[in-house]
Amino acid sequence: MYCTKRGFGLENAFDLDYSSHLASRKAPGRTVMVSLSKLF
């Protein structure tokens, strides 16, 4: 039996005042994640 999973994620979609860990200034921040896994 084979199983394939797909995933998609979006973080900070509406965050207009985002600052990453080492950033010196704030900016709009968005993170897009795509994943694909297969079990065999």
Buried (B, 14 or more C-beta within 10 A) or exposed (E): EEEEEEEEEEEEEEBEEBEEEEEEEEEEBEEEEEEEEEEE
